[in-house]
Amino acid sequence: MSGPFKSILIDLSGTLHIESSPIAGAIDALKRLREANFGIRFVTNTTKESKRFLVERLKTIGFDIKPSEIFTSLTAARQLIVAKDVRPMFFLEGAAMEDFDGISTQDPNAVVIGLAPTSFHYEKLNTAFRLILNGAPLIAVHKARYYQTPDGPSLGPGSFITGLEYATDVKAEVVGKPMATFFNEAVKSVSGKCEETIMIGDDVRDDIGGAQQCGMMGILVKTGKYREGDETKINPPPQHVVPDFPAAVELILRSEMID
């Protein structure tokens, strides 16, 4: 591992925790990483809940993480909605909607999709289809294929977004990982540079592929949504593959990469 590195971006779901259970050893490993004085940001495509709910849940399971340290795809989506001055039809769960307080949804002229299991039914998807056909932009908070739950992998919003793209012949504007704008804004928020930043995550495409395309070092962990052979699915492959987050921290701390 080359260096020096000054900043670290860390995925949350699947990397530090799965639902309400921390990855074994992750709480102590994060404390060790903080003691090394890196700039740290937690980057997540989680759209099931607002940043406030997310922080409360992380604290409940033992992580000491501040709201200002988290950069979410919901934040990026709100910024884009405001910039476009549109009124969205949202595909989001109620726990996420407080991050969009003040955004008008009357007479929608845009479609915004995150993870919304209770909304992915024919009637609502068909309404979104018609809006898009009539010129409404399609905004994807993220386009994850699936995510990990305690009882196994579950479909992410990517399948439904891709279906709408196919039906309408319109490409979604994606704002979360793996988009370069998302990673660049996250790095900027910690006053860092991509070439001085490490990304740790469980999604080989969204976490590692996106980060490496921006010039970061990528460390793939074999927890969460990782499946055997994932490291062969991007080019270039992940620079490092380790069993879990504590192993990633150990790799970083025993390498000559601290400025």
C-alpha positions in Angstrom: 0.0 0.0 0.0 1.4 3.4 -1.0 0.9 6.7 0.8 0.7 8.9 2.5 -3.0 9.0 2.9 -4.9 11.6 4.9 -8.6 10.8 4.5 -10.7 7.7 4.7 -14.3 7.2 3.4 -16.2 4.3 5.0 -19.3 2.7 3.8 -21.9 1.9 6.5 -24.4 -0.9 5.8 -22.5 -4.1 5.1 -19.2 -2.7 6.2 -19.7 -1.4 9.7 -23.1 -3.0 10.4 -25.9 -5.1 9.0 -29.3 -3.6 10.0 -29.0 -3.3 13.8 -26.0 -5.5 14.4 -22.4 -4.3 14.2 -19.9 -6.3 12.2 -17.7 -8.2 14.8 -14.9 -6.0 16.0 -16.0 -2.9 13.9 -16.7 -0.6 16.9 -13.2 -1.0 18.4 -11.6 -0.9 14.9 -13.2 2.4 14.2 -11.9 3.8 17.5 -8.4 2.7 16.6 -8.7 4.4 13.2 -9.8 7.7 14.8 -6.8 7.6 17.1 -4.6 7.7 14.0 -5.9 11.2 13.1 -7.2 10.5 9.6 -10.0 12.7 8.3 -13.0 10.4 8.2 -16.3 10.5 6.4 -19.0 7.8 6.3 -20.5 7.6 2.8 -23.8 5.7 2.3 -26.4 5.1 -0.2 -28.9 4.2 2.6 -32.2 5.7 1.8 -34.5 3.8 4.2 -34.2 6.5 6.8 -33.1 10.1 7.3 -29.7 11.1 8.5 -31.1 11.8 12.0 -32.7 8.3 12.3 -29.5 6.7 10.9 -27.3 8.4 13.5 -29.6 7.4 16.3 -29.6 3.8 15.1 -25.8 3.8 14.8 -25.4 5.2 18.4 -27.9 2.6 19.7 -25.6 -0.3 18.4 -22.5 1.3 19.8 -20.9 3.6 17.1 -19.9 7.1 18.0 -20.6 8.9 14.7 -21.7 12.5 14.4 -24.3 13.7 11.8 -21.6 16.0 10.3 -19.4 13.0 9.5 -22.0 11.3 7.3 -22.4 12.1 3.6 -25.6 10.5 2.2 -27.1 10.0 -1.2 -30.3 11.6 0.2 -28.2 14.8 0.8 -27.0 14.7 -2.8 -30.6 14.1 -4.1 -32.0 17.1 -2.2 -29.3 19.3 -3.6 -30.2 18.2 -7.1 -33.9 18.6 -6.6 -33.4 22.2 -5.4 -31.0 22.9 -8.3 -33.6 21.6 -10.8 -36.5 23.4 -9.0 -38.8 20.3 -9.5 -41.7 18.8 -7.5 -40.9 15.2 -7.0 -43.0 12.1 -6.9 -40.9 10.2 -4.2 -40.3 6.5 -4.0 -38.9 6.6 -0.4 -39.9 5.2 2.9 -41.5 7.6 5.5 -38.4 7.5 7.7 -36.4 9.1 5.0 -38.7 11.9 4.1 -37.6 14.4 6.8 -34.5 15.0 4.8 -36.8 16.6 2.2 -38.7 18.9 4.5 -39.9 21.9 2.6 -39.7 20.3 -0.9 -43.1 20.6 -2.6 -44.7 17.4 -4.0 -47.9 18.9 -5.3 -48.6 18.2 -8.9 -45.3 16.3 -9.4 -43.1 17.0 -12.4 -40.1 14.7 -11.5 -39.6 11.1 -10.2 -37.1 10.5 -7.4 -36.4 6.8 -6.5 -34.6 5.4 -3.5 -35.1 2.2 -1.5 -38.9 2.0 -1.0 -40.2 -1.6 -0.7 -43.7 -0.5 0.1 -43.9 1.7 -3.0 -42.6 -0.7 -5.6 -46.1 -1.8 -6.9 -47.7 -1.6 -10.3 -50.0 1.4 -9.7 -47.3 3.7 -8.4 -44.7 2.6 -10.9 -47.2 3.0 -13.7 -47.9 6.6 -12.5 -44.1 7.3 -12.5 -43.9 5.7 -16.0 -46.5 8.2 -17.4 -44.8 11.2 -15.7 -41.5 10.3 -17.3 -43.1 9.7 -20.7 -44.5 13.3 -20.4 -41.0 14.7 -19.8 -40.4 14.4 -16.0 -36.8 13.8 -15.1 -36.0 10.4 -13.5 -33.6 10.9 -10.5 -32.1 7.8 -8.8 -30.9 8.4 -5.3 -28.8 5.4 -6.0 -29.0 2.3 -8.3 -27.9 -0.5 -6.0 -28.7 -4.0 -7.3 -29.3 -5.4 -3.8 -28.5 -4.9 -0.2 -27.8 -7.2 2.7 -30.4 -8.0 5.5 -30.1 -10.4 8.4 -32.1 -13.0 6.5 -30.2 -12.6 3.2 -29.8 -10.3 0.2 -32.8 -8.2 -0.9 -33.6 -6.3 -4.1 -32.4 -2.7 -4.2 -33.9 0.1 -6.2 -31.7 -0.6 -9.2 -34.0 -3.2 -10.7 -37.0 -0.8 -10.6 -35.1 2.1 -12.0 -33.7 0.0 -14.8 -37.3 -1.1 -15.6 -38.5 2.5 -15.9 -35.5 3.3 -18.0 -36.3 0.4 -20.3 -40.0 1.3 -20.6 -39.5 5.1 -21.2 -36.2 5.1 -23.1 -35.0 7.7 -20.5 -31.7 7.4 -18.5 -31.9 8.1 -14.8 -29.7 10.8 -13.3 -27.9 8.9 -10.5 -26.7 11.0 -7.5 -25.3 8.4 -5.1 -22.4 6.0 -5.2 -20.7 5.2 -7.6 -21.0 8.6 -9.2 -17.8 10.7 -9.3 -19.7 13.8 -8.1 -20.8 12.0 -5.0 -17.2 10.9 -4.1 -15.7 14.3 -5.0 -18.2 16.1 -2.7 -17.6 13.6 0.1 -13.8 14.1 -0.1 -14.3 17.9 -0.3 -16.3 17.8 2.9 -13.2 16.4 4.8 -10.9 18.9 3.0 -9.0 16.1 1.3 -7.9 15.0 -2.2 -8.9 11.8 -4.0 -5.3 10.6 -4.4 -4.9 11.0 -0.6 -8.0 9.1 0.3 -8.9 5.4 1.0 -12.4 4.0 0.4 -13.5 0.9 2.5 -16.7 -0.8 1.4 -18.5 -4.1 0.7 -19.9 -3.2 -2.8 -17.3 -3.8 -5.4 -19.0 -1.6 -8.0 -20.6 1.2 -6.1 -18.0 1.6 -3.3 -14.7 0.4 -4.7 -15.1 0.8 -8.5 -16.5 4.3 -8.1 -13.8 5.4 -5.7 -11.0 4.0 -7.7 -12.2 5.8 -10.8 -11.8 9.0 -8.8 -8.2 8.2 -8.0 -8.7 6.7 -4.5 -7.3 3.6 -2.9 -10.0 0.9 -2.7 -10.3 -1.8 0.1 -13.1 -4.3 -0.5 -14.4 -6.1 2.6 -15.9 -9.6 2.4 -18.9 -8.8 4.6 -22.4 -7.4 3.7 -23.3 -7.8 0.1 -19.9 -9.3 -0.9 -20.1 -12.5 -2.9 -17.2 -14.8 -3.9 -15.6 -13.6 -7.1 -16.7 -9.9 -6.7 -13.1 -8.7 -6.9 -13.0 -9.9 -10.6 -16.0 -7.8 -11.6 -14.3 -4.4 -12.0 -11.3 -3.3 -13.9 -9.0 -2.4 -12.4 -9.8 -4.8 -9.5 -9.8 -3.7 -5.9 -6.3 -2.7 -4.7 -6.9 -4.7 -1.6 -9.5 -7.4 -0.5 -9.7 -8.2 3.2 -12.1 -10.3 5.4 -13.8 -7.4 7.2 -13.5 -3.8 8.5 -11.2 -4.7 11.4 -8.8 -6.3 8.9 -9.0 -3.2 6.7 -8.0 -1.0 9.7 -5.2 -3.3 10.6 -3.9 -3.1 7.0 -4.0 0.7 7.1 -2.4 1.1 10.5 0.5 -1.3 9.8 1.3 0.4 6.4 3.5 3.4 5.9 0.8 5.7 4.8 0.2 8.2 7.5 1.4 11.7 6.6 
